[in-house]
Amino acid sequence: MSAAVAPQHRPGASDCAPRRRPREPDWNSFYKNGLPKEVIVIEDSPDPAPSHAPTRAVLPDPAAENGLSSARKRKAPERSDVGSVGNITTNGSSIYSSHSESNLSRKRRRVGDPPDSTPSSSLSAASVKRPKYDEYKPPRLPTQRVLTADIRVVHDERSHGSAASVDDEDGHFIIIPEQRVGRQYRIEKLLGQGTFGKVVKAYDMVRQEHVALKIIRSIQKYRDAARIELRVLQTLRKNDPTNRYRCIHPRDSFDYKGHICITMGLLDSSIFDFLKSNSFAPFPNSHIQNMAHQLLTSVAFLHDLKLVHTDLKPENILLHDGAYQAFTYNRNIPSVSTATCRQVKQRRVLLKPDICLIDFGSATFEDEYHSSVVSTRHYRAPEVILGLDWSYPCDIWSIGCILVELFTGDALFQTHENREHLAMMEAVCGRPIDRGLVQRANKAFKTAKPGTINYFKRLKLDYPITETTRASRRFVNNMKKLENIIPPTNPFLSNFLDLLRKMFAFDPNNRITAREALRHPWFQESTRDDGTEAARLHAERVSAIR
């Protein structure tokens, strides 16, 4: 699964003045001698009067594999201590991924920072066929819940040492290339490491295929957390044996020398890592729609099983195949802030935007214990921030944040402070937090434990306060309203905006459900862009090979 790699471009400095648009290319004439053997770069844009010719061939990817350093420059997620065994640190690719980019040095910055940009030009959208998405079919009733994770014990008959001989002082499994784990798996290399353990690329000698092997630390609290996640994973597999709902499945699980081990399919990078390697250029609108439908299908399935994921974010959405086509992209990137104007010279566009949802270590059954704090900060719903009861709607809020991030390339709510976070929500949604939600928060505050903060005064958000910094005020004031981030200039964007507004309902009781979202008119709209063009060229090349 090797992706084609174009030279990575970091945005350069420039103003954001529009440029004259060139003429539309005649593709029939351009391809009169057949399809090129290499991926080409063509210019694209959603404005009228299209244009352009190919500029550069794309070179093959050496497909460098994972090391250990952290890929994301954000503060550590604010979560409960016993979190997901899937939170593994890597150098720019998922723990289940065999691919990473060798040049991922660009750090994500708060969008109020001075922008990088380059001169731009634009191109047009044209009518295309209406997208065809499979209708959501709920899992067969009655759904089945695994009560206790099934974990077999594997003995190493070749070893004469003690269990401690495979551990370091922190209880991590010591990774040695070519080392065997039981009779079935042979370790090839370390993919990532985190609080809960390590993930290696291993070879399954029985099935004769590569897998991601997660090896949990031999410390009891991490073993307990692994059993909880494995219980959820086995529930997913039991209710969806063919994996039509695109959630990661465990292939095997066992206990080896005090380490719980879980094997899973080896996938490609996360959509965050793809954004990072792409200079945070946004995804094409057609791909955002496609990924949104897949993600909502996965989440609707979870909710039908009475599960709340609680940690939906771009890092937890993996690509099946990171192969891409490079296109020039000389136009302004949509932004969440009036202080930002950003451009990139080109962007990579996936040939197939197929995704898989991962990291169920924080997933919670609706009728079981709920932790008070869930979700990674940037994707956290208002009811969670306010310490109120949470359920399925918190996943929907997170999905809304993800979709805006795919549209702009930047996280929507880049903050680490509750009061500022709530102020940013009001700024983006263009309205104050619902009175009913405020009343529930005030009521909960009266019986809350000492030290709990009340963020409201006279049923309104108390922001700014004396301690609020000038930088915070400026940043909140620069936040765009949702309709300015995604201007409703055509039916596709109008319906997209409408869906997001329904996802960003402050009161979780009024928020759209995953099933309702899948029936939204946006999924009947079509758009032509780099995504549809990349798919067309890919299909033609595949057809020519056959």
N, C-alpha and C positions, 0 to 999 in steps of 0.2 A: 504494500500500500504506500507507494512513494508519491509524494506530491511534487509537482513541477515548481521550481523556485525561480523567481525573478529577483534581480538585485533589489535589496531593501532600500527604500527611499525615506529619509526623514524629512518632514516638512521644512521648508526654508522660509525666510522672512519675506513678506510682501504685504501690500495692502490688499483690500478685498474688492477692488474695482472690477466691474464686468468687462469682458473682452468680446470682440466681434466673433460671432459664431460662424464656423465654416460650413460648406455645403454638405448635404447628405451623401454618403457613399452609395455607389451602385454595387450591391453585394453580388448580384448575378454576374456582372462583368468582372468583379474582383476575383471570383472563384471559377472563372471560365476554364482554367487549366487544372481544376481539381483542388481538393483541400490541402492546406499546408501540412507538412509532417510534424511541425513543432507548433506549440501554442503561440498565438500571436496576440498583440496588444492592439485593441481598437478603442476609439474614444466613444464615450456614451454620455448622455445627459437627458434630463426629463423635460427640457424646454423645447419649444417649437424650433424649426429650422435646423435639423440635425446635420452631422457632418463627420468626416475624418477618414484617414487611411491608416493602415497598420504602421506601427512604429518600431517594435522591437520583438525579437524572438525571446522565448523563455527557456532557460537552461534547466537541465535535469537536476533534481534534488539529491544531494548526497545522503539525506535522511539521517542527520546526526541524532543520536539517541540520548535519553535523559541522564542528567547528573543529579545533583542534590540541592543546589542553591534555590532560594525562593524566587518566584517569578513576579509576585504582585507587590507593589509598594503601597499597601494600605495597612492601617492598623489592624491588629489581630481582632477577629470577630468577637463581639460582645455576646458570649453565650455561656450557658451553664458549664461547669467543670467537666461533668461526664457528658461529653458530646459525641460526635461521630467518629467512628474508627476510620472513616474515609478522609479525614482532614490530613492529607499528606502534602509535604512541601516538595516541590520539584523545581526544575529550572525552566519552566515554561511549557510544560505539558502535563496532562492529567496523570493520575496515578495508574490509570488503566490504559495508558497510551504508550505506544512504542516509538512515537515520533516526537521530536521537539525541534524548535528553531535554534540555530547556533548563534543568531545575532538578535537577542531580545533585550537589548540594553535600555531601551526607552522606558522611562518610568511614567506611570499614570500620574497626572497632576490635577489638582483642583482646577476646574474649568475657568476660574477667575484669573489664573495665572496668565502672563503675556503669551499670546498665541504664536505658533509657528505657522507660516503660510507660504504659498507660492502662487504665481499668476495662474489664472484659470480661464477655461472656456467651457461652453455647455452644449448639450445635445438633447434630442427630443424623445418623448414617449409616443407610442403608437398603439393602436388597438391590437389586442391579441385575444386568443381564445380564452373563454372563462375557465378559471382553474377548476379542476375536478378533485375534490377531497372526499375520501371515504366517510360515509355517515358513521357517527359514533355508535357503537354497539356495546352496551354494558356487559360486564362479565356475567357468566351463567350463574343463576341463583339455585340454591343458596350459596353465597360466597363462603369460602373456607379460610379459617384463621389458624395458622400454626401456633400452638400454645407453647411448645418447647422446641428450641432449635435442635436439629439432628446433627450431631457431631461425632464421628467415629474416631477412635484412637488408632494412630498409626505408629508402629514400632520400627525402629531401625535395627535390623538384625546384624548389620555389619559393624555397628558401633560398639565399642567396649568402654567408652567413657561415660561420665555422668551427664545428666541433663544440663548441669551448670556449664559444661564445657562448650556449649554452643551459644551461650549468652555473654553479653558484655555486662558491665557493672550496673547498667540501668535496665537490664532485662530485655534489651533488644537482641534479636537473633543476629549472630555474626555472619555476614554474607561472604561467601567464598565462591568465585566463579567455578562452574562445573561441579559444584557440590550437589549431592542428591538429597532430596527431601522425601523420605520413604522410598518406595520402589518405583513411583510413577513420575516424579518431577525432577528435572535437572535445572538448577539455577544458571542463568546466563549473565545477568547483570542487574544492578540495583537501578530501579526507576525513580524511587522517591522515598522519603522518610518523614515521619511526623511524630506527634506526641504519642500516638497509639501503636505505632509499629513501623514496619517497612513494607514496601511493595517492590517485587522483583519481576523481571521478565524471566519466565521459565519455559522449559519445553516439556510438554506432556508426552511421555514416551509410549503411553498406551493409545491415546487418540492421535498421536503424531502431529501435534500442532502447538503453536506458542500460546501461552496464557499469561495473564497478570496474576501473580500469586501474592496475596496480602498475608503477611506474617505478623501477628499481634504480639506485643510484649508479654512476657511471662510474669505479669503482675496482676493480681486478682481483679482490681477494679477495671483494668483494660480487657481482661478476659470476660468479665461480666458485660461490659459495653458491647463487646464483639458478639456475644450470644444474643443480645437484644437486637442488634442490627441484622444478624443472621436470621433471626426469627421473622423479621419483616421481609427480608429477601426471599426466604423460603415460602412465605405467604404469597408474594408476588408471583413466583414461579408456579405455585400450586394452582393459582387462579388464571394463569395465562401461560400455559406450557409452550405455545408457539411464539410468545413474545410479540404479539401484535400491538401491544401498548407501549413498546419502546422504553422499558425500564430495565436497568442492568439486572442480570440473573446470576446467581451463584452456580457454578458448574460442579463444584466439589467443596466439601468442608471437612476438616479433620483436625485432630489434636496431635501435635508432633513435639515431643520433648518439652511439654509445658506451654507450647505456643499454639493458639488457635490459628488455623490457616484457612483462607478462603480463596478459591480460584475463580476467575471471571474472564470473559472474553477480552482480548487485547484490542482496544479501540484507538482512535486517533486523538488529536488534541481537543481541549475544551474550546467552546466558542469564545471564551475570554482570551485564551492563548492565541487563537486565530486573530482576534481583534488586535492584540498586542503586536504580533508579528506583522500586522497590516497597518502599522502606524496609527492604529485606532480609527481607521477609515470605516464608515458605517457599512452595514450589509445592504445589498440591493433590496428595494421594497418587496419584490417578489419572494425573496428568500426570507425576509422578516415574516411575511404572511405564512409561508410554508412552515417555518420553524414554530410559529405561534400555534398553528393547527396541530402539529405533532406534540408540542408541549402541553397544550390544553387537553389533548387526548390522553396523554400519560397521567395528568393530574386528575382528570375526570375519573379515570380508572382507580387511582388511589382513593379518591373520595368515595367511590362506590364500594370500596373495601373498608370504608370507615377509617382511612388513614389520612393524616395530615403530614405532608413532607416537612414543612417548617424551615427548610433551608434552601429554597430555590434561588439560584444565582447563576450567572454565566459560567463560573468555574465548575458547576455541577451538571453541565449539559455538554456531552461529548459528541464529537463528529465521528461518523462511521468511516469517513474517507476525507482526508484533508487535501486531496488533489484540487488544483485551482487553475483558473485562467486569469492572466493579468490584463487589466484595462487601464487606459489613461483616465484620470479623474480630475481634470482641471476645473474645479468649481468649489464654491464655498460649502463647507460641511455644516449641516444643521447643528445648532448649539442650544444648550439649556440656559445659557447666560448671555445677557447683552454685552458683557465685558469680553466676550470671546469671539474671535473670527479666525477660523482655522481652515487650512487647505492641505491637501496632499497631491503629489504629482500623479500617482497611480494607485490602484487598489487591486488586491487579489480577490477573485470571485470564485467561490466553490463551484465545482462541476455538479456535485450532488449534495444538497444541504440536509442530508439525513442525520438525525440526532438520536441520542440515547440519554435518558435521565439516570443520574447516579447519586451516591451518597445518601443512604437511608439511615444513617446512624442516629439522626435526631427525629426520624419519623415517629409519629405518635398515634396510637389508636384513639379515636374520638372518645371512647368510654373508659379510657385508662388514664393514669396519672399525667398531668400536664405541667411541664416546667414553667416557671413564671416568665423567664426570658428566652425567647427563641428567635431564630432568623439572624443572618448576618446583617449588621447595622444598616447598610445602604438600602436593603430590600425589606426592612422591617415595617410592618403595618402599624397604623396609629393606635389601635387597641392594645397592641403588645407594649408599645412605648408607655402607654397610660396605665399599664398594670391591670387591664381588664381581662375578662375571659376571652379566650381566642379559640378559633376552630378553623374549618375549611377556608373561610374568607381571607385569612392571612396569606394563604398560598396565592390567591388571586391578586392581591396587592403586589406581591413579589413579582408575579408575571408581568403586571403593568410596568413595573420599574425595569424589568429585563427588556421588554419590547422597546421602550424609549431609548435604552442604552444601545440596542442594536441599530436604531434609527440615527443616533447622533455619534456613537462611538464612545461616549462618556457616560459614567454613572450619573443618574438623575439627582440623587440626594447624597452629595459628598460631604458628610458631616460625621462627627463622633460625639455630639452633644444633643440631648433630648429636646431641650427648648428650641434650639436652633433648627433641629430636624422638623419639629412641628410647624415652625414659622415658614420653613421652606415648602412644606406640604401646602400650607395655605396660599403661599405665593404662586405655586405651580397650578393649583386647582382653581385659583381666582376667587376663593370664597372662604369664610371662616369655618372652623370645625363645627360640625352639627351641634346644636344646643343640647339635643338628647344625649349625645356622646359625652359632652362636657358635664352634664348633670350626673351621669353615671360615674365619671371620673371623680367628681367632687364627692359623691357619696362614698366611693371606695376609699378616698383619701381620709375620711373621718375615722375609718376603722383600720387604716394601714399601720404598719409597724413604724416606730420612730425613725426619723431620717428620710422618710418618703417626701418627695417634693410635689407641691401642688403647682401646676403650670398655668392655672387660670385665675382670673380675677373678674368678678361680676359676669361670669359665663363667657368671657372672652380670653383668648390666649394672652398671657402676660409676657409680651415680648415687644420691644427690648426691655431689659431691666438694667439696673445700675451697673451690674457686673458685665453686661454685654459689651464686647469689644467693638471698636470701630470697624475692624475687618469683617466681623460677623454681620454687622448691620449692612455694610456695603455689599457683602456677598448675597445676603437674602434679598436686598433691594434689586440686585441685578438679575435675579432669577426670572426667567420668562414664564408667562402663562402657557399652559399646555397648548392652546390654539396658536400661539406664536412659535412654539417649538415645532409643531406639526401643522402648518397652515393648511386649512381645508380648501385647497385650490382645485381639486377634482374629486369625483365620487370616491375613488380609492382612498384618498387621504381623509376625506370627510367621514367616511365610515370607520376608518382606523381611529380617528380622533374620538368618534362617538363610543367605540368599544373601550378605549382607554379611560374615558370619563366614567364609564360604568364600572371599570375595574378600580378606579380611584375614588369610589364613594367612601367618605369618611366612616360612616356607620356600617359596620360589617353586615348588619341585617339588610342593608339596602344594596350591597355589592353584588354584582352579577356572579352567577355560579359558572363553573367550568363547562357544564353541559349547555347552559344558556349561551355562553360565549361562543361555543362551537356552532351554534345556529345563527350567529350574528351575520347581517348582510355583508359585512366586510369580506367574508370568505367566498362571496359570490362575485366580488370585483376582481378585475384583472389589470395588470400593468405590464408594460414592456420596458425592460431595462437590461443592465449588464447580466443579471441572473438568468433571464430568459435567453439572452444571446449566447451565454456560455453553455447553457444546456443544449441549445440548438447545434452549436459547433461540436460539442462533445458527442451528441447523438449521430451527427453526420460522420464524424471520424470513426466511431464504433461501427456504424453501418458499412463504411468503406473497407474497414479491416475484415469484416465478415464476407 
